[in-house]
Each structure stands twice: as C-alpha cells, then as structure tokens.
Amino acid sequence: MANKISDETIEYVSILSKLKLTDKEKKQAKKEIGNMLDYFDKLNELDTTGVEPMSHVFPINNVFREDVIKNEDQREDILKNAPGVKDGMFKVPRTVE
C-alpha cells in the first residue's frame, strides 16, 4: 500500500496540517505514512472473530461523585469575592450610557 502514497497526497496533508515541509521531510513523511499503511494491512489480516469491540483496554468505572443538589443559600459567601456590593448584589462599573 506504500506505493499508493503520492507526492501530491503528501503535499495535501502538509497543507491540511499547516506544515511547511522540506523536500527531505516530504520524502521521510511519505516513507513513514507508507509504513503505517503497510502495518494497517498487516493488522487487517488478523482473525478477530469472537473478539468483542472495546472502548478501552482496562475496565473503567465512573469515578465521579454522585451529583447531589443542595439548596443552600451561599449568597454571603459568594459576595465576599465581589469587588463591590450594593443591596446584596455585585456592584460593577456602568458599561452602557
């Protein structure tokens, strides 16, 4: 499959990735992409019947905490961080005349 990678393809990929490649780098990229595609072909030859698809190699459990709603009034704590407070609200500079 490496022979299917053309110079135009390498040029197109370099434009898409916004990379300015020298001729030497283009030649190296063509070789490396060809090697990757050859490896993909080799992987396609494997017999994967009976192998279940997976999203991750290791079993992952949700490690997040339960989302618990609390109806606590935290107004005073929040307003402590405000640069200015007026009538229990944030006081900010006027932006519209």
Phi and psi restraints in degrees (range 20) as a CNS / XPLOR table:
assign (resid 1 and name C) (resid 2 and name N)
       (resid 2 and name CA) (resid 2 and name C) 1.0 -59.7 20.0 2
assign (resid 2 and name N) (resid 2 and name CA)
       (resid 2 and name C) (resid 3 and name N) 1.0 -28.5 20.0 2
assign (resid 2 and name C) (resid 3 and name N)
       (resid 3 and name CA) (resid 3 and name C) 1.0 -71.2 20.0 2
assign (resid 3 and name N) (resid 3 and name CA)
       (resid 3 and name C) (resid 4 and name N) 1.0 -14.2 20.0 2
assign (resid 3 and name C) (resid 4 and name N)
       (resid 4 and name CA) (resid 4 and name C) 1.0 -81.9 20.0 2
assign (resid 4 and name N) (resid 4 and name CA)
       (resid 4 and name C) (resid 5 and name N) 1.0 -7.9 20.0 2
assign (resid 4 and name C) (resid 5 and name N)
       (resid 5 and name CA) (resid 5 and name C) 1.0 -85.6 20.0 2
assign (resid 5 and name N) (resid 5 and name CA)
       (resid 5 and name C) (resid 6 and name N) 1.0 116.6 20.0 2
assign (resid 5 and name C) (resid 6 and name N)
       (resid 6 and name CA) (resid 6 and name C) 1.0 -100.7 20.0 2
assign (resid 6 and name N) (resid 6 and name CA)
       (resid 6 and name C) (resid 7 and name N) 1.0 167.6 20.0 2
assign (resid 6 and name C) (resid 7 and name N)
       (resid 7 and name CA) (resid 7 and name C) 1.0 -63.6 20.0 2
assign (resid 7 and name N) (resid 7 and name CA)
       (resid 7 and name C) (resid 8 and name N) 1.0 -34.1 20.0 2
assign (resid 7 and name C) (resid 8 and name N)
       (resid 8 and name CA) (resid 8 and name C) 1.0 -65.4 20.0 2
assign (resid 8 and name N) (resid 8 and name CA)
       (resid 8 and name C) (resid 9 and name N) 1.0 -38.0 20.0 2
assign (resid 8 and name C) (resid 9 and name N)
       (resid 9 and name CA) (resid 9 and name C) 1.0 -64.2 20.0 2
assign (resid 9 and name N) (resid 9 and name CA)
       (resid 9 and name C) (resid 10 and name N) 1.0 -44.0 20.0 2
assign (resid 9 and name C) (resid 10 and name N)
       (resid 10 and name CA) (resid 10 and name C) 1.0 -62.9 20.0 2
assign (resid 10 and name N) (resid 10 and name CA)
       (resid 10 and name C) (resid 11 and name N) 1.0 -41.2 20.0 2
assign (resid 10 and name C) (resid 11 and name N)
       (resid 11 and name CA) (resid 11 and name C) 1.0 -63.1 20.0 2
assign (resid 11 and name N) (resid 11 and name CA)
       (resid 11 and name C) (resid 12 and name N) 1.0 -43.4 20.0 2
assign (resid 11 and name C) (resid 12 and name N)
       (resid 12 and name CA) (resid 12 and name C) 1.0 -63.5 20.0 2
assign (resid 12 and name N) (resid 12 and name CA)
       (resid 12 and name C) (resid 13 and name N) 1.0 -45.1 20.0 2
assign (resid 12 and name C) (resid 13 and name N)
       (resid 13 and name CA) (resid 13 and name C) 1.0 -63.5 20.0 2
assign (resid 13 and name N) (resid 13 and name CA)
       (resid 13 and name C) (resid 14 and name N) 1.0 -39.3 20.0 2
assign (resid 13 and name C) (resid 14 and name N)
       (resid 14 and name CA) (resid 14 and name C) 1.0 -66.6 20.0 2
assign (resid 14 and name N) (resid 14 and name CA)
       (resid 14 and name C) (resid 15 and name N) 1.0 -35.2 20.0 2
assign (resid 14 and name C) (resid 15 and name N)
       (resid 15 and name CA) (resid 15 and name C) 1.0 -67.6 20.0 2
assign (resid 15 and name N) (resid 15 and name CA)
       (resid 15 and name C) (resid 16 and name N) 1.0 -44.7 20.0 2
assign (resid 15 and name C) (resid 16 and name N)
       (resid 16 and name CA) (resid 16 and name C) 1.0 -61.7 20.0 2
assign (resid 16 and name N) (resid 16 and name CA)
       (resid 16 and name C) (resid 17 and name N) 1.0 -37.2 20.0 2
assign (resid 16 and name C) (resid 17 and name N)
       (resid 17 and name CA) (resid 17 and name C) 1.0 -88.5 20.0 2
assign (resid 17 and name N) (resid 17 and name CA)
       (resid 17 and name C) (resid 18 and name N) 1.0 1.0 20.0 2
assign (resid 17 and name C) (resid 18 and name N)
       (resid 18 and name CA) (resid 18 and name C) 1.0 57.2 20.0 2
assign (resid 18 and name N) (resid 18 and name CA)
       (resid 18 and name C) (resid 19 and name N) 1.0 43.0 20.0 2
assign (resid 18 and name C) (resid 19 and name N)
       (resid 19 and name CA) (resid 19 and name C) 1.0 -111.6 20.0 2
assign (resid 19 and name N) (resid 19 and name CA)
       (resid 19 and name C) (resid 20 and name N) 1.0 137.1 20.0 2
assign (resid 19 and name C) (resid 20 and name N)
       (resid 20 and name CA) (resid 20 and name C) 1.0 -99.6 20.0 2
assign (resid 20 and name N) (resid 20 and name CA)
       (resid 20 and name C) (resid 21 and name N) 1.0 107.1 20.0 2
assign (resid 20 and name C) (resid 21 and name N)
       (resid 21 and name CA) (resid 21 and name C) 1.0 -103.0 20.0 2
assign (resid 21 and name N) (resid 21 and name CA)
       (resid 21 and name C) (resid 22 and name N) 1.0 141.0 20.0 2
assign (resid 21 and name C) (resid 22 and name N)
       (resid 22 and name CA) (resid 22 and name C) 1.0 -77.0 20.0 2
assign (resid 22 and name N) (resid 22 and name CA)
       (resid 22 and name C) (resid 23 and name N) 1.0 169.2 20.0 2
assign (resid 22 and name C) (resid 23 and name N)
       (resid 23 and name CA) (resid 23 and name C) 1.0 -60.4 20.0 2
assign (resid 23 and name N) (resid 23 and name CA)
       (resid 23 and name C) (resid 24 and name N) 1.0 -37.3 20.0 2
assign (resid 23 and name C) (resid 24 and name N)
       (resid 24 and name CA) (resid 24 and name C) 1.0 -65.4 20.0 2
assign (resid 24 and name N) (resid 24 and name CA)
       (resid 24 and name C) (resid 25 and name N) 1.0 -42.1 20.0 2
assign (resid 24 and name C) (resid 25 and name N)
       (resid 25 and name CA) (resid 25 and name C) 1.0 -67.5 20.0 2
assign (resid 25 and name N) (resid 25 and name CA)
       (resid 25 and name C) (resid 26 and name N) 1.0 -36.8 20.0 2
assign (resid 25 and name C) (resid 26 and name N)
       (resid 26 and name CA) (resid 26 and name C) 1.0 -64.2 20.0 2
assign (resid 26 and name N) (resid 26 and name CA)
       (resid 26 and name C) (resid 27 and name N) 1.0 -41.3 20.0 2
assign (resid 26 and name C) (resid 27 and name N)
       (resid 27 and name CA) (resid 27 and name C) 1.0 -63.6 20.0 2
assign (resid 27 and name N) (resid 27 and name CA)
       (resid 27 and name C) (resid 28 and name N) 1.0 -42.1 20.0 2
assign (resid 27 and name C) (resid 28 and name N)
       (resid 28 and name CA) (resid 28 and name C) 1.0 -66.3 20.0 2
assign (resid 28 and name N) (resid 28 and name CA)
       (resid 28 and name C) (resid 29 and name N) 1.0 -41.9 20.0 2
assign (resid 28 and name C) (resid 29 and name N)
       (resid 29 and name CA) (resid 29 and name C) 1.0 -63.9 20.0 2
assign (resid 29 and name N) (resid 29 and name CA)
       (resid 29 and name C) (resid 30 and name N) 1.0 -40.4 20.0 2
assign (resid 29 and name C) (resid 30 and name N)
       (resid 30 and name CA) (resid 30 and name C) 1.0 -61.4 20.0 2
assign (resid 30 and name N) (resid 30 and name CA)
       (resid 30 and name C) (resid 31 and name N) 1.0 -42.0 20.0 2
assign (resid 30 and name C) (resid 31 and name N)
       (resid 31 and name CA) (resid 31 and name C) 1.0 -66.1 20.0 2
assign (resid 31 and name N) (resid 31 and name CA)
       (resid 31 and name C) (resid 32 and name N) 1.0 -44.9 20.0 2
assign (resid 31 and name C) (resid 32 and name N)
       (resid 32 and name CA) (resid 32 and name C) 1.0 -68.1 20.0 2
assign (resid 32 and name N) (resid 32 and name CA)
       (resid 32 and name C) (resid 33 and name N) 1.0 -41.0 20.0 2
assign (resid 32 and name C) (resid 33 and name N)
       (resid 33 and name CA) (resid 33 and name C) 1.0 -65.8 20.0 2
assign (resid 33 and name N) (resid 33 and name CA)
       (resid 33 and name C) (resid 34 and name N) 1.0 -38.9 20.0 2
assign (resid 33 and name C) (resid 34 and name N)
       (resid 34 and name CA) (resid 34 and name C) 1.0 -61.1 20.0 2
assign (resid 34 and name N) (resid 34 and name CA)
       (resid 34 and name C) (resid 35 and name N) 1.0 -41.5 20.0 2
assign (resid 34 and name C) (resid 35 and name N)
       (resid 35 and name CA) (resid 35 and name C) 1.0 -63.3 20.0 2
assign (resid 35 and name N) (resid 35 and name CA)
       (resid 35 and name C) (resid 36 and name N) 1.0 -40.1 20.0 2
assign (resid 35 and name C) (resid 36 and name N)
       (resid 36 and name CA) (resid 36 and name C) 1.0 -63.1 20.0 2
assign (resid 36 and name N) (resid 36 and name CA)
       (resid 36 and name C) (resid 37 and name N) 1.0 -44.7 20.0 2
assign (resid 36 and name C) (resid 37 and name N)
       (resid 37 and name CA) (resid 37 and name C) 1.0 -65.4 20.0 2
assign (resid 37 and name N) (resid 37 and name CA)
       (resid 37 and name C) (resid 38 and name N) 1.0 -37.2 20.0 2
assign (resid 37 and name C) (resid 38 and name N)
       (resid 38 and name CA) (resid 38 and name C) 1.0 -61.9 20.0 2
assign (resid 38 and name N) (resid 38 and name CA)
       (resid 38 and name C) (resid 39 and name N) 1.0 -40.2 20.0 2
assign (resid 38 and name C) (resid 39 and name N)
       (resid 39 and name CA) (resid 39 and name C) 1.0 -66.5 20.0 2
assign (resid 39 and name N) (resid 39 and name CA)
       (resid 39 and name C) (resid 40 and name N) 1.0 -38.0 20.0 2
assign (resid 39 and name C) (resid 40 and name N)
       (resid 40 and name CA) (resid 40 and name C) 1.0 -61.2 20.0 2
assign (resid 40 and name N) (resid 40 and name CA)
       (resid 40 and name C) (resid 41 and name N) 1.0 -40.5 20.0 2
assign (resid 40 and name C) (resid 41 and name N)
       (resid 41 and name CA) (resid 41 and name C) 1.0 -61.5 20.0 2
assign (resid 41 and name N) (resid 41 and name CA)
       (resid 41 and name C) (resid 42 and name N) 1.0 -40.3 20.0 2
assign (resid 41 and name C) (resid 42 and name N)
       (resid 42 and name CA) (resid 42 and name C) 1.0 -63.7 20.0 2
assign (resid 42 and name N) (resid 42 and name CA)
       (resid 42 and name C) (resid 43 and name N) 1.0 -40.6 20.0 2
assign (resid 42 and name C) (resid 43 and name N)
       (resid 43 and name CA) (resid 43 and name C) 1.0 -65.8 20.0 2
assign (resid 43 and name N) (resid 43 and name CA)
       (resid 43 and name C) (resid 44 and name N) 1.0 -33.8 20.0 2
assign (resid 43 and name C) (resid 44 and name N)
       (resid 44 and name CA) (resid 44 and name C) 1.0 -65.6 20.0 2
assign (resid 44 and name N) (resid 44 and name CA)
       (resid 44 and name C) (resid 45 and name N) 1.0 -20.1 20.0 2
assign (resid 44 and name C) (resid 45 and name N)
       (resid 45 and name CA) (resid 45 and name C) 1.0 -78.1 20.0 2
assign (resid 45 and name N) (resid 45 and name CA)
       (resid 45 and name C) (resid 46 and name N) 1.0 -14.2 20.0 2
assign (resid 45 and name C) (resid 46 and name N)
       (resid 46 and name CA) (resid 46 and name C) 1.0 -70.6 20.0 2
assign (resid 46 and name N) (resid 46 and name CA)
       (resid 46 and name C) (resid 47 and name N) 1.0 143.9 20.0 2
assign (resid 46 and name C) (resid 47 and name N)
       (resid 47 and name CA) (resid 47 and name C) 1.0 -86.4 20.0 2
assign (resid 47 and name N) (resid 47 and name CA)
       (resid 47 and name C) (resid 48 and name N) 1.0 111.9 20.0 2
assign (resid 47 and name C) (resid 48 and name N)
       (resid 48 and name CA) (resid 48 and name C) 1.0 -111.8 20.0 2
assign (resid 48 and name N) (resid 48 and name CA)
       (resid 48 and name C) (resid 49 and name N) 1.0 20.1 20.0 2
assign (resid 48 and name C) (resid 49 and name N)
       (resid 49 and name CA) (resid 49 and name C) 1.0 -66.8 20.0 2
assign (resid 49 and name N) (resid 49 and name CA)
       (resid 49 and name C) (resid 50 and name N) 1.0 136.3 20.0 2
assign (resid 49 and name C) (resid 50 and name N)
       (resid 50 and name CA) (resid 50 and name C) 1.0 83.8 20.0 2
assign (resid 50 and name N) (resid 50 and name CA)
       (resid 50 and name C) (resid 51 and name N) 1.0 -1.2 20.0 2
assign (resid 50 and name C) (resid 51 and name N)
       (resid 51 and name CA) (resid 51 and name C) 1.0 -96.5 20.0 2
assign (resid 51 and name N) (resid 51 and name CA)
       (resid 51 and name C) (resid 52 and name N) 1.0 119.7 20.0 2
assign (resid 51 and name C) (resid 52 and name N)
       (resid 52 and name CA) (resid 52 and name C) 1.0 -76.3 20.0 2
assign (resid 52 and name N) (resid 52 and name CA)
       (resid 52 and name C) (resid 53 and name N) 1.0 140.6 20.0 2
assign (resid 52 and name C) (resid 53 and name N)
       (resid 53 and name CA) (resid 53 and name C) 1.0 -65.8 20.0 2
assign (resid 53 and name N) (resid 53 and name CA)
       (resid 53 and name C) (resid 54 and name N) 1.0 148.8 20.0 2
assign (resid 53 and name C) (resid 54 and name N)
       (resid 54 and name CA) (resid 54 and name C) 1.0 -137.3 20.0 2
assign (resid 54 and name N) (resid 54 and name CA)
       (resid 54 and name C) (resid 55 and name N) 1.0 155.6 20.0 2
assign (resid 54 and name C) (resid 55 and name N)
       (resid 55 and name CA) (resid 55 and name C) 1.0 -96.8 20.0 2
assign (resid 55 and name N) (resid 55 and name CA)
       (resid 55 and name C) (resid 56 and name N) 1.0 -16.8 20.0 2
assign (resid 55 and name C) (resid 56 and name N)
       (resid 56 and name CA) (resid 56 and name C) 1.0 -152.9 20.0 2
assign (resid 56 and name N) (resid 56 and name CA)
       (resid 56 and name C) (resid 57 and name N) 1.0 149.4 20.0 2
assign (resid 56 and name C) (resid 57 and name N)
       (resid 57 and name CA) (resid 57 and name C) 1.0 -67.2 20.0 2
assign (resid 57 and name N) (resid 57 and name CA)
       (resid 57 and name C) (resid 58 and name N) 1.0 -39.8 20.0 2
assign (resid 57 and name C) (resid 58 and name N)
       (resid 58 and name CA) (resid 58 and name C) 1.0 -102.2 20.0 2
assign (resid 58 and name N) (resid 58 and name CA)
       (resid 58 and name C) (resid 59 and name N) 1.0 147.0 20.0 2
assign (resid 58 and name C) (resid 59 and name N)
       (resid 59 and name CA) (resid 59 and name C) 1.0 -67.1 20.0 2
assign (resid 59 and name N) (resid 59 and name CA)
       (resid 59 and name C) (resid 60 and name N) 1.0 130.4 20.0 2
assign (resid 59 and name C) (resid 60 and name N)
       (resid 60 and name CA) (resid 60 and name C) 1.0 -115.8 20.0 2
assign (resid 60 and name N) (resid 60 and name CA)
       (resid 60 and name C) (resid 61 and name N) 1.0 130.3 20.0 2
assign (resid 60 and name C) (resid 61 and name N)
       (resid 61 and name CA) (resid 61 and name C) 1.0 -110.2 20.0 2
assign (resid 61 and name N) (resid 61 and name CA)
       (resid 61 and name C) (resid 62 and name N) 1.0 152.5 20.0 2
assign (resid 61 and name C) (resid 62 and name N)
       (resid 62 and name CA) (resid 62 and name C) 1.0 -64.6 20.0 2
assign (resid 62 and name N) (resid 62 and name CA)
       (resid 62 and name C) (resid 63 and name N) 1.0 121.5 20.0 2
assign (resid 62 and name C) (resid 63 and name N)
       (resid 63 and name CA) (resid 63 and name C) 1.0 -102.0 20.0 2
assign (resid 63 and name N) (resid 63 and name CA)
       (resid 63 and name C) (resid 64 and name N) 1.0 5.6 20.0 2
assign (resid 63 and name C) (resid 64 and name N)
       (resid 64 and name CA) (resid 64 and name C) 1.0 -82.1 20.0 2
assign (resid 64 and name N) (resid 64 and name CA)
       (resid 64 and name C) (resid 65 and name N) 1.0 154.0 20.0 2
assign (resid 64 and name C) (resid 65 and name N)
       (resid 65 and name CA) (resid 65 and name C) 1.0 -77.1 20.0 2
assign (resid 65 and name N) (resid 65 and name CA)
       (resid 65 and name C) (resid 66 and name N) 1.0 162.6 20.0 2
assign (resid 65 and name C) (resid 66 and name N)
       (resid 66 and name CA) (resid 66 and name C) 1.0 -66.6 20.0 2
assign (resid 66 and name N) (resid 66 and name CA)
       (resid 66 and name C) (resid 67 and name N) 1.0 138.1 20.0 2
assign (resid 66 and name C) (resid 67 and name N)
       (resid 67 and name CA) (resid 67 and name C) 1.0 -83.8 20.0 2
assign (resid 67 and name N) (resid 67 and name CA)
       (resid 67 and name C) (resid 68 and name N) 1.0 102.8 20.0 2
assign (resid 67 and name C) (resid 68 and name N)
       (resid 68 and name CA) (resid 68 and name C) 1.0 -107.5 20.0 2
assign (resid 68 and name N) (resid 68 and name CA)
       (resid 68 and name C) (resid 69 and name N) 1.0 127.7 20.0 2
assign (resid 68 and name C) (resid 69 and name N)
       (resid 69 and name CA) (resid 69 and name C) 1.0 -84.8 20.0 2
assign (resid 69 and name N) (resid 69 and name CA)
       (resid 69 and name C) (resid 70 and name N) 1.0 129.2 20.0 2
assign (resid 69 and name C) (resid 70 and name N)
       (resid 70 and name CA) (resid 70 and name C) 1.0 -121.7 20.0 2
assign (resid 70 and name N) (resid 70 and name CA)
       (resid 70 and name C) (resid 71 and name N) 1.0 128.1 20.0 2
assign (resid 70 and name C) (resid 71 and name N)
       (resid 71 and name CA) (resid 71 and name C) 1.0 -96.4 20.0 2
assign (resid 71 and name N) (resid 71 and name CA)
       (resid 71 and name C) (resid 72 and name N) 1.0 61.9 20.0 2
assign (resid 71 and name C) (resid 72 and name N)
       (resid 72 and name CA) (resid 72 and name C) 1.0 -97.5 20.0 2
assign (resid 72 and name N) (resid 72 and name CA)
       (resid 72 and name C) (resid 73 and name N) 1.0 142.0 20.0 2
assign (resid 72 and name C) (resid 73 and name N)
       (resid 73 and name CA) (resid 73 and name C) 1.0 -87.3 20.0 2
assign (resid 73 and name N) (resid 73 and name CA)
       (resid 73 and name C) (resid 74 and name N) 1.0 108.8 20.0 2
assign (resid 73 and name C) (resid 74 and name N)
       (resid 74 and name CA) (resid 74 and name C) 1.0 -110.4 20.0 2
assign (resid 74 and name N) (resid 74 and name CA)
       (resid 74 and name C) (resid 75 and name N) 1.0 20.6 20.0 2
assign (resid 74 and name C) (resid 75 and name N)
       (resid 75 and name CA) (resid 75 and name C) 1.0 -55.3 20.0 2
assign (resid 75 and name N) (resid 75 and name CA)
       (resid 75 and name C) (resid 76 and name N) 1.0 -47.2 20.0 2
assign (resid 75 and name C) (resid 76 and name N)
       (resid 76 and name CA) (resid 76 and name C) 1.0 -63.3 20.0 2
assign (resid 76 and name N) (resid 76 and name CA)
       (resid 76 and name C) (resid 77 and name N) 1.0 -42.3 20.0 2
assign (resid 76 and name C) (resid 77 and name N)
       (resid 77 and name CA) (resid 77 and name C) 1.0 -64.9 20.0 2
assign (resid 77 and name N) (resid 77 and name CA)
       (resid 77 and name C) (resid 78 and name N) 1.0 -39.5 20.0 2
assign (resid 77 and name C) (resid 78 and name N)
       (resid 78 and name CA) (resid 78 and name C) 1.0 -68.9 20.0 2
assign (resid 78 and name N) (resid 78 and name CA)
       (resid 78 and name C) (resid 79 and name N) 1.0 -42.0 20.0 2
assign (resid 78 and name C) (resid 79 and name N)
       (resid 79 and name CA) (resid 79 and name C) 1.0 -69.5 20.0 2
assign (resid 79 and name N) (resid 79 and name CA)
       (resid 79 and name C) (resid 80 and name N) 1.0 -16.8 20.0 2
assign (resid 79 and name C) (resid 80 and name N)
       (resid 80 and name CA) (resid 80 and name C) 1.0 -62.9 20.0 2
assign (resid 80 and name N) (resid 80 and name CA)
       (resid 80 and name C) (resid 81 and name N) 1.0 -25.6 20.0 2
assign (resid 80 and name C) (resid 81 and name N)
       (resid 81 and name CA) (resid 81 and name C) 1.0 -88.1 20.0 2
assign (resid 81 and name N) (resid 81 and name CA)
       (resid 81 and name C) (resid 82 and name N) 1.0 -7.5 20.0 2
assign (resid 81 and name C) (resid 82 and name N)
       (resid 82 and name CA) (resid 82 and name C) 1.0 -75.9 20.0 2
assign (resid 82 and name N) (resid 82 and name CA)
       (resid 82 and name C) (resid 83 and name N) 1.0 142.8 20.0 2
assign (resid 82 and name C) (resid 83 and name N)
       (resid 83 and name CA) (resid 83 and name C) 1.0 -68.8 20.0 2
assign (resid 83 and name N) (resid 83 and name CA)
       (resid 83 and name C) (resid 84 and name N) 1.0 -27.0 20.0 2
assign (resid 83 and name C) (resid 84 and name N)
       (resid 84 and name CA) (resid 84 and name C) 1.0 -153.1 20.0 2
assign (resid 84 and name N) (resid 84 and name CA)
       (resid 84 and name C) (resid 85 and name N) 1.0 145.8 20.0 2
assign (resid 84 and name C) (resid 85 and name N)
       (resid 85 and name CA) (resid 85 and name C) 1.0 -131.1 20.0 2
assign (resid 85 and name N) (resid 85 and name CA)
       (resid 85 and name C) (resid 86 and name N) 1.0 138.2 20.0 2
assign (resid 85 and name C) (resid 86 and name N)
       (resid 86 and name CA) (resid 86 and name C) 1.0 -143.6 20.0 2
assign (resid 86 and name N) (resid 86 and name CA)
       (resid 86 and name C) (resid 87 and name N) 1.0 122.8 20.0 2
assign (resid 86 and name C) (resid 87 and name N)
       (resid 87 and name CA) (resid 87 and name C) 1.0 55.8 20.0 2
assign (resid 87 and name N) (resid 87 and name CA)
       (resid 87 and name C) (resid 88 and name N) 1.0 39.9 20.0 2
assign (resid 87 and name C) (resid 88 and name N)
       (resid 88 and name CA) (resid 88 and name C) 1.0 74.5 20.0 2
assign (resid 88 and name N) (resid 88 and name CA)
       (resid 88 and name C) (resid 89 and name N) 1.0 19.5 20.0 2
assign (resid 88 and name C) (resid 89 and name N)
       (resid 89 and name CA) (resid 89 and name C) 1.0 -131.8 20.0 2
assign (resid 89 and name N) (resid 89 and name CA)
       (resid 89 and name C) (resid 90 and name N) 1.0 162.4 20.0 2
assign (resid 89 and name C) (resid 90 and name N)
       (resid 90 and name CA) (resid 90 and name C) 1.0 -66.0 20.0 2
assign (resid 90 and name N) (resid 90 and name CA)
       (resid 90 and name C) (resid 91 and name N) 1.0 136.9 20.0 2
assign (resid 90 and name C) (resid 91 and name N)
       (resid 91 and name CA) (resid 91 and name C) 1.0 -106.8 20.0 2
assign (resid 91 and name N) (resid 91 and name CA)
       (resid 91 and name C) (resid 92 and name N) 1.0 119.7 20.0 2
assign (resid 91 and name C) (resid 92 and name N)
       (resid 92 and name CA) (resid 92 and name C) 1.0 -125.9 20.0 2
assign (resid 92 and name N) (resid 92 and name CA)
       (resid 92 and name C) (resid 93 and name N) 1.0 159.7 20.0 2
assign (resid 92 and name C) (resid 93 and name N)
       (resid 93 and name CA) (resid 93 and name C) 1.0 -65.0 20.0 2
assign (resid 93 and name N) (resid 93 and name CA)
       (resid 93 and name C) (resid 94 and name N) 1.0 148.6 20.0 2
assign (resid 93 and name C) (resid 94 and name N)
       (resid 94 and name CA) (resid 94 and name C) 1.0 -67.8 20.0 2
assign (resid 94 and name N) (resid 94 and name CA)
       (resid 94 and name C) (resid 95 and name N) 1.0 134.0 20.0 2
assign (resid 94 and name C) (resid 95 and name N)
       (resid 95 and name CA) (resid 95 and name C) 1.0 -111.1 20.0 2
assign (resid 95 and name N) (resid 95 and name CA)
       (resid 95 and name C) (resid 96 and name N) 1.0 -18.7 20.0 2
assign (resid 95 and name C) (resid 96 and name N)
       (resid 96 and name CA) (resid 96 and name C) 1.0 -121.2 20.0 2
assign (resid 96 and name N) (resid 96 and name CA)
       (resid 96 and name C) (resid 97 and name N) 1.0 132.5 20.0 2
